[in-house]
Amino acid sequence: MSTPSFAAFYCLFDDDEWLTLSIRSIYSAVDAIYFFVSDIPWNGPQTDNTRTIETIRSFPD
């Protein structure tokens, strides 16, 4: 019998305020983390999401 694996999913657009803390809180508990980063906001004007991408890339995997 194989060991179950767990993953986390993030759907993001220019939302890095709590992202680092959120990732750190689950990092050792999951086998994979998937990020879906949009270039188009749900509503309102489009903004630069460079900091969100940089935060994701700052993690070693």
C-alpha positions as CSV (number, residue, x, y, z in Angstrom):
1,M,0.0,0.0,0.0
2,S,1.5,3.3,-1.0
3,T,1.7,6.4,1.2
4,P,-0.8,9.1,0.2
5,S,0.5,12.4,-1.1
6,F,-0.8,15.8,-0.6
7,A,-0.6,19.0,-2.6
8,A,-1.5,22.7,-2.1
9,F,-2.9,25.0,-4.7
10,Y,-2.7,28.8,-4.8
11,C,-4.8,30.9,-7.3
12,L,-3.2,34.4,-7.2
13,F,-3.1,37.8,-8.7
14,D,-0.9,40.5,-7.1
15,D,-1.4,39.0,-3.6
16,D,2.0,38.7,-1.8
17,E,1.2,40.2,1.5
18,W,0.7,36.9,3.4
19,L,2.1,34.6,0.7
20,T,5.5,33.8,2.3
21,L,3.9,33.1,5.7
22,S,1.2,30.9,4.0
23,I,3.8,28.9,2.0
24,R,6.0,28.4,5.1
25,S,3.1,27.1,7.1
26,I,2.4,24.3,4.7
27,Y,5.8,23.7,3.1
28,S,6.9,20.7,5.1
29,A,3.4,19.1,5.2
30,V,2.8,18.8,1.4
31,D,4.5,16.9,-1.4
32,A,3.9,19.6,-4.0
33,I,2.7,23.2,-4.2
34,Y,1.1,24.5,-7.4
35,F,0.7,28.2,-8.2
36,F,-1.8,29.5,-10.7
37,V,-0.8,33.2,-11.2
38,S,-3.1,35.3,-13.4
39,D,-2.2,38.4,-15.4
40,I,-5.8,39.6,-15.2
41,P,-7.5,40.6,-12.0
42,W,-10.9,39.4,-10.9
43,N,-12.0,43.0,-10.8
44,G,-10.5,46.4,-10.8
45,P,-7.5,47.7,-12.7
46,Q,-4.6,45.5,-13.6
47,T,-1.5,45.9,-11.4
48,D,2.0,44.6,-11.5
49,N,2.3,41.2,-9.9
50,T,6.1,41.0,-10.0
51,R,6.4,40.8,-6.2
52,T,4.1,37.8,-6.2
53,I,6.2,36.0,-8.8
54,E,9.4,36.9,-6.9
55,T,8.0,35.5,-3.7
56,I,7.1,32.2,-5.3
57,R,10.6,32.0,-6.9
58,S,12.3,32.6,-3.6
59,F,11.4,29.1,-2.4
60,P,14.0,26.4,-3.3
61,D,11.7,24.0,-5.3
